[in-house]
Amino acid sequence: MKAIPIPIFLLALAVAAPAAWAEPSYEACADLAETDSEAALNMAQTLKLRRGEAEAGGMHCEALALTAQGRPADAAAVFYQLAERMLQADDELRAPIYAQAGDAWALAGNVAQARRAYDQAIARMPDEPDYRLGRARMQALGENWEGARDDAAEALALDPWLIEALLLRAAANRTLGFSRAALVDANKAIELRPHNLEALVERGRVHMALGDRKSAWADWQSVLDYAAATGRADDPAAAAARQYLSR
């Protein structure tokens, strides 16, 4: 799950004391979530009893601790509930919490709920490309390729250097039968990151869709070469390239 900056109002809850002996605070709880998630959950419950900003900090810490425990669906529900309850907060503060809910639901494999959370984040901060990129991932996972292409395009309009958005739009166009448009995006991704394994795998797929087997195999062989040279032989992109070359 991509890290999202903790909203300023939560940071304001912090006190400068070590988590081991501090009066329960958001900062102490968040630090504890990284090392002792069960203890962090207990501290979060204490904070939630205080109401107000302390309660909000407790909810956020609870979600962080649940994430650390490998319970992304439970964490997502808490993130989303917190964002829904922040009625007096600015959109710039609520949107990242919705996005964290989307990231957590994505980890849990709940595409519909993740997309719903990203919808809320985008509604509040439409000019944040990462939120549109998050929704584009869910559109692709749900095989809504037109939606994935549209969201990736919106993300790229806001930030033309997003490699993942280029590759998502390339995959969407390839799947929808617009392989030449897909090749433009795949080429740009590789121009920006020449040794990006995912980009080379995707361009290989595009070449195959265009009937250019020689170029496809060259891209997939490059994936294996770069992966071996950089100690990434077990990378999923390298595994995909090996599978394609074995056909």
Secondary structure, 3 states (H helix, E strand, C coil): CCCCCCCHHHHCCCCCCCCCCCCCCHHHHHHHHHHCHHHHHHHHHHHHCCCHHHHHHHHHHHHHHHHHCCCHHHHHHHHHHHHHHCCCCCHHHHHHHHHHHHHHHHHHCCHHHHHHHHHHHHHHCCCCHHHHHHHHHHHHHCCCHHHHHHHHHHHHHHCCCCHHHHHHHHHHHHHCCCHHHHHHHHHHHHHHCCCCHHHHHHHHHHHHHCCCHHHHHHHHHHHHHHHHHCCCCCCHHHHHHHHHHCC
